[in-house]
Amino acid sequence: MNSAPASTNDSSNSEPDLEQADLETVYQRLETTAAGLTSTEAAQRLEQYGRNELADEEISDLMKFLRYFWGPIPWMIEAAAFLSALIGHWPDFGIIMGLLIYNAASGFWQERKASNALAALKAGMAPKARALRDGKFSLIDAAEVVPGDVIRIKLGEVLPADVRFIGGDYISIDQAALTGESLPVSKKVGDSGYSGSIAKKGEMTAVVIGTGKNTFFGRTASLVATAGTAASHSQKAVGQIGDFLIFLSMVLAFVLFSVEFYRDVIVKDDWHWTELVDILRLILVLLIASIPVAMPTVITVTNALGALALSRKKAIVSRLEAIEELAGVDILCSDKTGTLTKNQLSLGEPILFDTDNPETITLAGALASQRDDDDPIDLAVVAGLKQTDGLDSFRVEKFVPFDPVSKCTETTVVDADGKTWKYTKGAPQVIIELCQLDDETKTRGEQSVLDLAARGMRALGVAESADDGASWKFLGILSLLDPPRDDSKETIRQAQEHGIEVKMITGDDVAIGNEISGQLGIGNHLQAAADLFTKEMDMSHLPEPITACVEKADGFGRVFPEHKYGIVKALQDRGHVVAMTGDGVNDAPALKQADCGVAVSGATDAARAAADLILTEPGLSTIVDAIDEARKIFERIINYVLFRVSMTLDIMFVVVLSTCFFGFSPLTPVMIVFLALLDDVPIMTIAYDNTLLPDKPVRWNMRRLLTISSLMGLLSVIQSFTLLLIGMEWMGNHDWLAWIHLTHDQLQTVIFLQIVAGGHLLLFVMRSRSLFFMPPWPAQPLFLAIVGTQLLAVLMCGLGWFVSPIPWAIIGLVWFYMLVWMVILDLVKLAIYRRVEQSENHRPAWYKRFLKSRLNRK
């Protein structure tokens, strides 16, 4: 065999269509028989065709590592390293390159560790298949199924590949995830079945005709995977921060170059090229100072650790950036069946006709059911009996299962007295017709069915016969409802309290959806999706009236898979961040389009491949828990960015101002590099920090972020520059300061210590939205890392490691100065937050909507 078997028609392929060809041709084409393959043949075919799975786009470890050297911030570090080499400062070059490689290696290692952990979790979810190998059926990983394998499909199992059924009497499979068909489809020998379908009744054997990307949903998923995706909000935000810092550093570098060039070249008559080299050295210091070297690494590490935390909440993250998208979700579109409801029918109050005892009609319905069957209706009716002892007093003589033609089940039983009875249950109109009711009773029965439908309940007619079916007595109507999960109402309440609007998505009728959504507190204003979206509509450019209707609706009934994409796009056009749940191949476009696509428990491989978040447990509570965790992760990242931008501004402006006004740099290049190490490396433990859970969706607000960080950075500049002026006085040998004397190099050490200490104290200020000493307090890893860093910095300054040593008394004065400023910064921070929030709250509604739309549109 030199090519993969074709499982669908292809006009350009002369090979037979294995879905349509007779079984003998299928066997010949696949070089197999009904006896299956040997283990040796299976191994050869696995090597030839590959594993039976949808391969994710793999990025080599080398490419993942090299990504950390690409982007605005890495470019700035690389430019500084190049400039160091250009002017021959090789120690600086070595330290800068070492720092760059350290950041890349650290981020790569953390990302790889998280990826490996998540891969192990996914491996534990791998489905199994029962294949006929070497003459006997054995359980193997579904990924190892190959074309030509003979497999056995039992009730409740998932078809692992595209197949043709070759043995057995009957099987009914649910193809809704693939074709959108709402009812199971009956199959017989010779029929085909699609990978991802679920067996609902019966058992058959089948020969595999297509695996992996050559299956029905494999080809669909491949089309989704080739679609381009926009950059995430996180990537855009980091890029904007980098652009802001680059622009600012370029402006300051130009100012610094102009001042120094005028001072050292134009004014002097005997200038030398060494002056230009010194100017380049100053520019180098500024460039190093302006680089938030660890920002990409800290964000990656925080997201990676967050992904592991989410996995413990039964939510697997397939894309790290999705965590920040999840934190901003304000609308959650959730499936009804199995997510909001139990996907398990239960009996409601029966409507009685020719009996006065509710237990009588329930017992009759149970006798017309199979107790050992997995049919959900039969299980619900039998479970509705208060006592099942009554069933044991009857002996079943014959049972006729439900079929689409008769639309009812029928059983013949013998009671304890030896009398024969017949019971039937099924579609009410069929049972009513069978019982030949008078017009008044018939009208009452039909109206009862309509009333149940209006309440979102299914109806089953039940009748009995004591004369071998010659005449039937209409006992009444059983009502069936898929009840909400026990935790759904409370979970939705919590979601609403956290600023998340939940919209129900269901393929059921609007009446059924309204009943459930009303019980859960979602609302009972559901729209029929089929009436809202027409075939002529371009889902990518929906008219404003349609998007407005989608936004106002509490949910959607009669939803076909293609409607989900339109719902997501409409909500995004209205400026919302949308999470969408799905489980099938046809859900993949909507999952891909959503800001955060969620593949629910039991989803197909195609849905998982398109989703950002994969749930391993049913229910909505898992999603809400994941959103809460994502908000905490996002808060940690925001706290770091606020601190890092403020500190970067502090360092840049202090270097430029002191050089321009006093003619010397307050920091050496080595000090700058150590600042990066001492400030940023311990800050990576912010990924473990404690944080309050925001009660509303959180997202990147660059205007707010840059405003707050710039103001705090300005205050930090004042703080550092004030200490620099004090230090200049200490250098002046004034009589009243005779006990303090500093050299130029020692003043550099003072400023170095102040920025190292001030940076971490500023982090304690910025990580809290209230007073810095109020809970939540710093996590132990973060606190210990900062304490250890400060001890190291004090020892460096006191003992003269890599810097000029300064007296211990000076170190104490600097720390006292920093603690006073910490209180000042904290009070000013509260005032800034209050002012910014007031400003945002007083914006016009149209302007808020405009900003929201601009922020969230992909």
Buried (B, 14 or more C-beta within 10 A) or exposed (E): EEEBBBBBEEEEEEEBBBBEBEBEEBBEBBEBBEEBBEEEBBEBBBEEBBBBBBEEEEEEEEEBBEBBBEBBBBBBBBBBBEBBBEBEBEEBBBBBBEBBEBBBEBBBEBBBBBBEBBEEBBEEEEBBBBBBBEEEBEEBBBBBBBBBBBBBBEBEBBBBBBBBBBEBEBBBBBBBBBBBEEEBBBBEBEBBBBBBBBBBBBBBBBBBBBBBBBBBBBBBBBEBBEEEEEEBBBBBBBBBBBEBBBEBBEEBBEBBBEBBBEBBBEEEEEEEEEBBEBBBBBBBBBBBBBBBBBBBBBBBBBBBBBBBBBBEBBBBBBBBBBBBBBBBBBBBBBBBBBBBBBBBBBBBEBBBBBBEEBBBBBBBBBBBBBEEBEBBBBBBBBBBBEEEEBBEEBEEEEBBBBEEEBBBBBBBBBEEEEEBBBBBBBBBBBBBEBBEBEEEBBEBBBEBBEBBBEBBBBBBBBBBBEEEEEEBBBBBBBBBBBBBBEEBBBBBEBBEEBBBBBBBBBBBBBBBBBBBBBBBEBBBEBBBBBEBBEEEEEBEEBEEEBBBBBBEBBBBBBBEBBBBBBBBBBBBBBBBBBBBBBBBBBBBBBBBBBBBBBBBBBBBBBBBBBBBBBBBEBBBBBBBBBBBBBBBBBBBBBBBBBBBBBBBBBBBBBBBBBBBEBEEBBBBBBBBBBBBBBBBBBBBBBBBBBBEEBEEBBBBBEEBBBBBBBBBBBBBBBBBBEBBEBBEEBBEEEEEBEEBBBEEEBBBBBBBBBBBBBBBBBBBBBBBBEEBEEEEBBBEBBBEBBEEBBEBBBEBBBEEEEBBBBBEEBBEBBBEBBEEBBBEBBEBBBEBBEEBEEEEEEEEEEEEEEBBBEBBEE
